[in-house]
Amino acid sequence: MPNVDARLAELGITLPRRSPAPAGVYVPAVVSGNLVLTAGQLPLVDGKLTVTGKVGAGVTPEDAHDCARTSALNALSAVAEVLGTLDRVTRIVKVVGFVASDPSFTAQPGVLDGASEVLGEVFGDAGVHARSAVGVAALPLDSPVEVELIVEFV
């Protein structure tokens, strides 16, 4: 997709200049062949979570949806760091999302739509992807959402 930066500007989206620092001993993204695999990205904004807790118990599905969007944008920032530009992306292959969920909460796919929607907005047909949406008991830093990407590039 040519000129992803222009598309982001058109959408009013500003990616973080650098993806959030890892919370452990790993890197935000690695290249293997013609794929970039990102580490799980949290919805950090300026190094802080804007929402914490479990979805369905203190965190609304709508807030979690927004967190998934932010997490996906942080993952794109990690992709841009290793590729130099998002213009090299040819397809978002897969999104894996984790939702810290109250035991009664079962709408994880709707939460992860926040990530899927923004990837479609940015990349059009190349943003259509396979996806897993997994409910978990807890996530790092008490984040409600974590998102990782597998991206194909040239």
N, CA, C and O of each residue as an XYZ file, in Angstrom:
616
protein
N       0.858     -1.177      0.000
C       0.000      0.000      0.000
C       0.899      1.234      0.000
O       1.682      1.423      0.931
N       0.800      2.056     -1.007
C       1.651      3.246     -1.063
C       1.201      4.332     -0.093
O       0.007      4.531      0.131
N       2.161      5.017      0.466
C       1.982      6.186      1.310
C       1.020      5.982      2.486
O      -0.005      6.653      2.609
N       1.387      5.049      3.324
C       0.598      4.779      4.525
C       0.600      5.997      5.448
O      -0.401      6.272      6.109
N       1.710      6.723      5.499
C       1.761      7.925      6.341
C       0.684      8.924      5.943
O       0.059      9.541      6.805
N       0.464      9.085      4.642
C      -0.583      9.998      4.165
C      -1.958      9.476      4.583
O      -2.828     10.255      4.971
N      -2.152      8.170      4.503
C      -3.434      7.577      4.907
C      -3.667      7.778      6.395
O      -4.779      8.103      6.811
N      -2.620      7.587      7.206
C      -2.748      7.812      8.647
C      -3.125      9.269      8.921
O      -3.995      9.540      9.749
N      -2.481     10.193      8.239
C      -2.795     11.618      8.427
C      -4.234     11.911      8.023
O      -4.936     12.663      8.698
N      -4.660     11.319      6.931
C      -6.043     11.491      6.462
C      -7.046     11.010      7.518
O      -8.115     11.596      7.688
N      -6.684      9.941      8.217
C      -7.553      9.386      9.263
C      -7.391     10.097     10.604
O      -8.127      9.817     11.551
N      -6.430     11.015     10.684
C      -6.184     11.725     11.943
C      -5.475     10.869     12.970
O      -5.617     11.089     14.173
N      -4.708      9.890     12.500
C      -3.999      8.965     13.384
C      -2.522      9.322     13.412
O      -1.885      9.474     12.369
N      -1.990      9.453     14.616
C      -0.559      9.646     14.796
C      -0.012      8.435     15.539
O      -0.406      8.159     16.672
N       0.895      7.719     14.893
C       1.525      6.577     15.556
C       2.553      7.090     16.552
O       3.155      8.143     16.343
N       2.752      6.352     17.626
C       3.856      6.713     18.524
C       5.159      6.706     17.723
O       5.343      5.871     16.837
N       6.052      7.627     18.035
C       7.336      7.683     17.328
C       8.112      6.390     17.531
O       8.784      5.913     16.617
N       8.022      5.837     18.699
C       8.619      4.542     19.009
C       7.566      3.722     19.745
O       6.791      4.247     20.544
N       7.557      2.430     19.458
C       6.615      1.569     20.174
C       6.979      1.577     21.658
O       8.124      1.846     22.020
N       6.002      1.281     22.510
C       6.291      1.240     23.950
C       7.433      0.283     24.273
O       7.582     -0.755     23.628
N       8.232      0.633     25.264
C       9.363     -0.198     25.672
C       8.863     -1.540     26.182
O       7.832     -1.609     26.851
N       9.590     -2.605     25.870
C       9.198     -3.922     26.367
C       9.158     -3.955     27.894
O       9.913     -3.257     28.571
N       8.259     -4.782     28.411
C       8.123     -4.935     29.857
C       8.968     -6.094     30.368
O       8.827     -6.508     31.519
N       9.837     -6.613     29.524
C      10.683     -7.746     29.904
C      11.852     -7.867     28.957
O      12.251     -6.898     28.311
N      12.397     -9.066     28.879
C      13.577     -9.323     28.065
C      13.131     -9.844     26.693
O      13.124    -11.050     26.449
N      12.763     -8.924     25.811
C      12.344     -9.240     24.452
C      12.354     -7.944     23.649
O      12.585     -6.867     24.199
N      12.104     -8.053     22.357
C      12.045     -6.878     21.491
C      10.610     -6.687     21.007
O       9.833     -7.641     20.990
N      10.251     -5.464     20.613
C       8.876     -5.212     20.177
C       8.471     -5.948     18.905
O       7.294     -6.258     18.722
N       9.441     -6.234     18.013
C       9.110     -6.926     16.762
C      10.359     -7.577     16.195
O      11.475     -7.100     16.404
N      10.156     -8.679     15.472
C      11.240     -9.349     14.767
C      10.800     -9.630     13.332
O       9.616     -9.793     13.035
N      11.802     -9.680     12.456
C      11.577    -10.022     11.058
C      12.015    -11.463     10.856
O      13.093    -11.862     11.298
N      11.168    -12.248     10.181
C      11.505    -13.614      9.810
C      11.005    -13.812      8.383
O       9.800    -13.822      8.130
N      11.949    -13.970      7.455
C      11.561    -14.071      6.049
C      10.887    -12.791      5.612
O      11.448    -11.704      5.752
N       9.678    -12.919      5.081
C       8.933    -11.728      4.661
C       7.792    -11.401      5.633
O       6.775    -10.818      5.256
N       7.996    -11.796      6.897
C       6.992    -11.508      7.925
C       7.614    -10.700      9.058
O       8.791    -10.855      9.386
N       6.796     -9.839      9.644
C       7.136     -9.192     10.908
C       6.171     -9.748     11.937
O       4.958     -9.746     11.731
N       6.718    -10.225     13.048
C       5.903    -10.699     14.164
C       6.132     -9.742     15.317
O       7.269     -9.525     15.737
N       5.056     -9.173     15.827
C       5.215     -8.247     16.945
C       5.015     -8.983     18.259
O       4.318     -9.995     18.333
N       5.643     -8.448     19.282
C       5.344     -8.873     20.640
C       3.948     -8.342     20.968
O       3.434     -7.463     20.276
N       3.347     -8.872     22.012
C       2.063     -8.339     22.457
C       2.229     -6.886     22.851
O       3.143     -6.535     23.598
N       1.343     -6.043     22.349
C       1.394     -4.611     22.632
C       0.201     -4.224     23.498
O      -0.938     -4.606     23.228
N       0.489     -3.466     24.530
C      -0.548     -2.971     25.425
C      -1.050     -1.611     24.933
O      -0.403     -0.985     24.093
N      -2.179     -1.152     25.438
C      -2.709      0.148     25.029
C      -2.058      1.310     25.790
O      -2.739      2.126     26.412
N      -0.735      1.363     25.725
C      -0.006      2.428     26.406
C      -0.073      3.717     25.590
O       0.073      3.703     24.368
N      -0.295      4.816     26.279
C      -0.264      6.143     25.681
C       0.710      6.954     26.511
O       0.507      7.149     27.709
N       1.764      7.425     25.872
C       2.825      8.149     26.582
C       3.355      7.342     27.764
O       3.634      7.885     28.833
N       3.489      6.029     27.548
C       4.073      5.154     28.552
C       3.153      4.730     29.677
O       3.597      4.082     30.625
N       1.866      5.085     29.592
C       0.929      4.750     30.675
C      -0.346      4.119     30.119
O      -0.794      4.442     29.019
N      -0.911      3.216     30.907
C      -2.235      2.682     30.568
C      -3.286      3.705     30.963
O      -3.252      4.235     32.073
N      -4.216      3.984     30.064
C      -5.291      4.923     30.387
C      -6.459      4.230     31.071
O      -7.291      4.875     31.709
N      -6.514      2.902     30.932
C      -7.563      2.090     31.536
C      -6.897      0.837     32.091
O      -6.006      0.280     31.450
N      -7.311      0.387     33.266
C      -6.821     -0.870     33.817
C      -8.001     -1.683     34.335
O      -9.073     -1.145     34.612
N      -7.781     -2.982     34.458
C      -8.798     -3.854     35.028
C      -9.341     -4.855     34.038
O      -8.846     -4.997     32.920
N     -10.370     -5.540     34.481
C     -10.982     -6.598     33.686
C     -12.207     -6.084     32.942
O     -12.989     -5.291     33.467
N     -12.352     -6.548     31.722
C     -13.506     -6.184     30.912
C     -14.724     -6.933     31.452
O     -14.675     -8.141     31.682
N     -15.790     -6.210     31.644
C     -16.994     -6.780     32.231
C     -17.059     -6.586     33.734
O     -18.075     -6.899     34.354
N     -15.987     -6.072     34.330
C     -15.947     -5.791     35.779
C     -15.071     -4.562     35.988
O     -13.928     -4.675     36.431
N     -15.598     -3.415     35.676
C     -14.846     -2.177     35.856
C     -14.396     -1.545     34.557
O     -14.265     -0.323     34.487
N     -14.155     -2.338     33.525
C     -13.803     -1.816     32.203
C     -14.946     -2.165     31.256
O     -15.334     -3.328     31.137
N     -15.477     -1.154     30.587
C     -16.583     -1.400     29.665
C     -16.063     -2.014     28.365
O     -14.902     -1.818     28.007
N     -16.908     -2.748     27.667
C     -16.498     -3.268     26.360
C     -16.095     -2.151     25.397
O     -15.197     -2.331     24.573
N     -16.756     -1.003     25.500
C     -16.426      0.128     24.627
C     -15.021      0.662     24.915
O     -14.255      0.946     23.994
N     -14.692      0.796     26.203
C     -13.340      1.242     26.561
C     -12.303      0.212     26.121
O     -11.225      0.575     25.649
N     -12.624     -1.064     26.274
C     -11.699     -2.117     25.858
C     -11.524     -2.118     24.335
O     -10.425     -2.367     23.840
N     -12.591     -1.844     23.599
C     -12.538     -1.721     22.139
C     -11.534     -0.634     21.759
O     -10.712     -0.830     20.864
N     -11.601      0.508     22.438
C     -10.651      1.599     22.193
C      -9.227      1.177     22.555
O      -8.271      1.552     21.877
N      -9.094      0.396     23.626
C      -7.772     -0.109     24.021
C      -7.203     -1.032     22.950
O      -6.002     -0.995     22.681
N      -8.039     -1.852     22.341
C      -7.576     -2.745     21.279
C      -7.083     -1.930     20.082
O      -6.086     -2.284     19.453
N      -7.770     -0.864     19.779
C      -7.345      0.028     18.694
C      -5.964      0.614     19.008
O      -5.069      0.593     18.163
N      -5.799      1.131     20.218
C      -4.520      1.715     20.620
C      -3.414      0.671     20.592
O      -2.301      0.957     20.151
N      -3.709     -0.524     21.055
C      -2.716     -1.600     21.042
C      -2.285     -1.927     19.615
O      -1.100     -2.140     19.361
N      -3.228     -1.969     18.689
C      -2.902     -2.243     17.287
C      -2.023     -1.143     16.709
O      -1.096     -1.425     15.950
N      -2.302      0.104     17.060
C      -1.470      1.215     16.578
C      -0.066      1.128     17.163
O       0.908      1.430     16.474
N       0.049      0.722     18.418
C       1.370      0.516     19.009
C       2.110     -0.611     18.289
O       3.321     -0.532     18.084
N       1.386     -1.651     17.909
C       2.004     -2.747     17.157
C       2.474     -2.262     15.788
O       3.543     -2.660     15.324
N       1.686     -1.407     15.140
C       2.116     -0.851     13.854
C       3.378     -0.014     14.015
O       4.237     -0.008     13.134
N       3.490      0.682     15.122
C       4.700      1.450     15.391
C       5.910      0.522     15.463
O       6.977      0.848     14.944
N       5.744     -0.633     16.106
C       6.834     -1.614     16.187
C       7.187     -2.148     14.800
O       8.360     -2.357     14.490
N       6.173     -2.367     13.971
C       6.412     -2.815     12.594
C       7.198     -1.756     11.828
O       8.162     -2.074     11.130
N       6.785     -0.506     11.959
C       7.472      0.584     11.260
C       8.929      0.694     11.697
O       9.800      1.022     10.891
N       9.188      0.424     12.958
C      10.568      0.499     13.456
C      11.473     -0.514     12.764
O      12.606     -0.185     12.414
N      10.997     -1.730     12.563
C      11.862     -2.751     11.966
C      11.889     -2.676     10.442
O      12.864     -3.104      9.824
N      10.837     -2.141      9.827
C      10.800     -2.051      8.365
C      11.270     -0.696      7.839
O      11.625     -0.576      6.667
N      11.274      0.312      8.690
C      11.640      1.649      8.245
C      10.461      2.450      7.741
O      10.459      3.676      7.843
N       9.457      1.780      7.196
C       8.250      2.433      6.694
C       7.128      1.404      6.609
O       7.368      0.230      6.326
N       5.914      1.851      6.855
C       4.760      0.960      6.709
C       4.369      0.779      5.245
O       3.521     -0.056      4.929
N       4.983      1.559      4.345
C       4.712      1.397      2.919
C       5.151      0.027      2.401
O       4.714     -0.389      1.328
N       5.993     -0.670      3.134
C       6.450     -2.003      2.728
C       5.444     -3.100      3.088
O       5.581     -4.236      2.633
N       4.444     -2.773      3.894
C       3.446     -3.767      4.313
C       2.565     -4.129      3.122
O       2.016     -3.253      2.454
N       2.437     -5.437      2.863
C       1.555     -5.906      1.791
C       0.281     -6.539      2.334
O      -0.723     -6.624      1.627
N       0.319     -6.984      3.590
C      -0.875     -7.607      4.182
C      -0.711     -7.739      5.687
O       0.368     -8.053      6.190
N      -1.802     -7.494      6.386
C      -1.894     -7.888      7.791
C      -2.386     -9.335      7.740
O      -3.510     -9.598      7.314
N      -1.550    -10.259      8.171
C      -1.868    -11.683      8.046
C      -2.753    -12.150      9.197
O      -3.767    -12.813      8.985
N      -2.353    -11.792     10.423
C      -3.097    -12.282     11.580
C      -2.983    -11.304     12.736
O      -1.956    -10.656     12.936
N      -4.065    -11.220     13.484
C      -4.125    -10.470     14.739
C      -4.449    -11.474     15.837
O      -5.379    -12.270     15.709
N      -3.679    -11.428     16.911
C      -3.988    -12.218     18.094
C      -4.244    -11.221     19.212
O      -3.413    -10.359     19.498
N      -5.403    -11.349     19.839
C      -5.755    -10.420     20.906
C      -6.152    -11.150     22.166
O      -6.825    -12.180     22.130
N      -5.718    -10.591     23.283
C      -6.044    -11.127     24.600
C      -6.848    -10.092     25.351
O      -6.507     -8.909     25.345
N      -7.909    -10.524     25.997
C      -8.786     -9.638     26.748
C      -8.849    -10.134     28.188
O      -9.313    -11.245     28.447
N      -8.383     -9.311     29.121
C      -8.510     -9.645     30.545
C      -9.991     -9.548     30.875
O     -10.566     -8.459     30.862
N     -10.601    -10.675     31.166
C     -12.055    -10.758     31.220
C     -12.578    -11.208     32.577
O     -12.021    -12.103     33.213
N     -13.652    -10.573     32.999
C     -14.434    -11.093     34.102
C     -14.937    -12.475     33.659
O     -15.216    -12.666     32.476
N     -15.058    -13.433     34.573
C     -15.489    -14.773     34.165
C     -16.803    -14.811     33.382
O     -17.018    -15.728     32.589
N     -17.673    -13.842     33.589
C     -18.953    -13.840     32.876
C     -18.888    -13.135     31.525
O     -19.861    -13.166     30.772
N     -17.763    -12.502     31.204
C     -17.650    -11.739     29.954
C     -17.250    -12.666     28.810
O     -16.243    -13.369     28.894
N     -18.054    -12.664     27.731
C     -17.791    -13.560     26.599
C     -17.791    -12.837     25.253
O     -17.894    -13.482     24.209
N     -17.680    -11.524     25.260
C     -17.730    -10.757     24.009
C     -16.335    -10.300     23.560
O     -16.180     -9.182     23.068
N     -15.331    -11.152     23.725
C     -13.966    -10.811     23.334
C     -13.854    -10.419     21.858
O     -13.113     -9.489     21.540
N     -14.568    -11.096     20.941
C     -14.454    -10.688     19.538
C     -14.851     -9.223     19.297
O     -14.220     -8.540     18.490
N     -15.867     -8.749     19.975
C     -16.272     -7.354     19.823
C     -15.212     -6.387     20.310
O     -15.023     -5.316     19.733
N     -14.522     -6.764     21.373
C     -13.423     -5.933     21.877
C     -12.324     -5.855     20.825
O     -11.829     -4.768     20.526
N     -11.937     -7.001     20.259
C     -10.845     -7.041     19.296
C     -11.207     -6.406     17.966
O     -10.329     -6.139     17.146
N     -12.494     -6.161     17.745
C     -12.883     -5.423     16.541
C     -12.211     -4.048     16.516
O     -11.982     -3.500     15.438
N     -11.894     -3.487     17.672
C     -11.196     -2.203     17.710
C      -9.879     -2.261     16.964
O      -9.531     -1.320     16.250
N      -9.139     -3.350     17.116
C      -7.878     -3.532     16.387
C      -8.150     -3.795     14.910
O      -7.527     -3.188     14.039
N      -9.076     -4.696     14.634
C      -9.358     -5.070     13.244
C      -9.873     -3.889     12.438
O      -9.493     -3.713     11.280
N     -10.724     -3.089     13.034
C     -11.283     -1.944     12.314
C     -10.208     -0.943     11.922
O     -10.191     -0.473     10.785
N      -9.306     -0.607     12.850
C      -8.288      0.391     12.512
C      -7.322     -0.149     11.462
O      -6.858      0.614     10.614
N      -7.012     -1.429     11.495
C      -6.134     -2.005     10.482
C      -6.794     -1.962      9.107
O      -6.124     -1.723      8.103
N      -8.103     -2.191      9.058
C      -8.842     -2.065      7.805
C      -8.895     -0.629      7.315
O      -8.787     -0.371      6.116
N      -9.061      0.312      8.248
C      -9.082      1.733      7.866
C      -7.747      2.146      7.253
O      -7.712      2.881      6.266
N      -6.666      1.677      7.833
C      -5.328      2.079      7.383
C      -4.928      1.369      6.092
O      -4.421      2.009      5.171
N      -5.149      0.060      6.012
C      -4.610     -0.730      4.906
C      -5.655     -1.196      3.894
O      -5.288     -1.854      2.920
N      -6.927     -0.888      4.078
C      -7.945     -1.335      3.133
C      -7.993     -2.847      3.073
O      -7.938     -3.517      4.104
N      -8.096     -3.391      1.859
C      -8.182     -4.844      1.688
C      -6.971     -5.569      2.253
O      -7.093     -6.708      2.702
N      -5.807     -4.937      2.241
C      -4.592     -5.560      2.786
C      -4.643     -5.644      4.308
O      -3.813     -6.315      4.921
N      -5.610     -4.969      4.917
C      -5.768     -5.013      6.363
C      -6.704     -6.106      6.840
O      -6.836     -6.325      8.045
N      -7.359     -6.802      5.908
C      -8.250     -7.905      6.271
C      -7.385     -9.094      6.678
O      -6.442     -9.441      5.968
N      -7.691     -9.719      7.803
C      -6.778    -10.688      8.404
C      -7.525    -11.803      9.119
O      -8.726    -11.710      9.375
N      -6.787    -12.855      9.433
C      -7.283    -13.881     10.352
C      -7.101    -13.338     11.769
O      -6.285    -12.443     11.990
N      -7.863    -13.880     12.734
C      -7.762    -13.328     14.088
C      -8.152    -14.355     15.135
O      -9.004    -15.215     14.912
N      -7.500    -14.239     16.288
C      -7.898    -14.982     17.484
C      -8.203    -13.958     18.564
O      -7.460    -12.992     18.737
N      -9.298    -14.167     19.294
C      -9.684    -13.296     20.406
C      -9.839    -14.192     21.633
O     -10.751    -15.016     21.707
N      -8.934    -14.015     22.593
C      -8.837    -14.935     23.712
C      -9.107    -14.210     25.026
O      -8.502    -13.172     25.295
N      -9.994    -14.739     25.834
C     -10.227    -14.214     27.174
C      -9.222    -14.816     28.138
O      -8.993    -16.026     28.132
N      -8.619    -13.965     28.970
C      -7.618    -14.427     29.935
C      -7.924    -13.841     31.315
O      -8.682    -12.881     31.446
N      -7.318    -14.439     32.332
C      -7.558    -14.006     33.710
C      -6.893    -12.676     34.031
O      -7.457    -11.862     34.762
N      -5.695    -12.446     33.491
C      -4.967    -11.207     33.779
C      -3.940    -10.960     32.691
O      -3.490    -11.888     32.019
N      -3.573     -9.683     32.524
C      -2.549     -9.277     31.566
C      -1.516     -8.397     32.273
O      -1.785     -7.886     33.360
N      -0.352     -8.218     31.676
C       0.682     -7.387     32.307
C       0.167     -5.995     32.666
O      -0.616     -5.398     31.928
N       0.619     -5.498     33.801
C       0.293     -4.154     34.295
C      -1.200     -3.938     34.536
O      -1.646     -2.796     34.654
N      -1.973     -5.014     34.609
C      -3.426     -4.958     34.765
C      -4.113     -4.356     33.539
O      -5.188     -3.764     33.639
N      -3.459     -4.521     32.367
C      -4.040     -4.042     31.112
C      -5.290     -4.843     30.783
O      -5.342     -6.044     31.048
N      -6.303     -4.189     30.205
C      -7.489     -4.934     29.794
C      -7.311     -5.676     28.466
O      -8.050     -6.616     28.171
N      -6.321     -5.245     27.661
C      -6.168     -5.788     26.312
C      -4.689     -5.870     25.946
O      -3.880     -5.055     26.390
N      -4.350     -6.863     25.133
C      -3.026     -6.978     24.528
C      -3.214     -7.488     23.104
O      -4.019     -8.388     22.865
N      -2.470     -6.913     22.157
C      -2.625     -7.267     20.738
C      -1.250     -7.524     20.135
O      -0.292     -6.797     20.395
N      -1.177     -8.586     19.317
C       0.030     -8.837     18.540
C      -0.355     -9.017     17.076
O      -1.480     -9.403     16.761
N       0.590     -8.732     16.190
C       0.341     -8.801     14.749
C       1.356     -9.699     14.067
O       2.496     -9.838     14.511
N       0.908    -10.308     12.968
C       1.792    -10.918     12.004
C       1.522    -10.181     10.697
O       0.390    -10.139     10.216
N       2.586     -9.597     10.127
C       2.474     -8.713      8.979
C       3.395     -9.200      7.867
O       4.552     -9.540      8.116
N       2.880     -9.232      6.641
C       3.688     -9.587      5.487
C       4.199     -8.297      4.834
O       3.505     -7.280      4.826
N       5.410     -8.350      4.293
C       5.970     -7.151      3.665
C       6.837     -7.530      2.476
O       7.188     -8.694      2.284
N       7.177     -6.512      1.675
C       8.140     -6.670      0.577
C       9.360     -5.836      0.889
O      10.309     -5.812      0.105
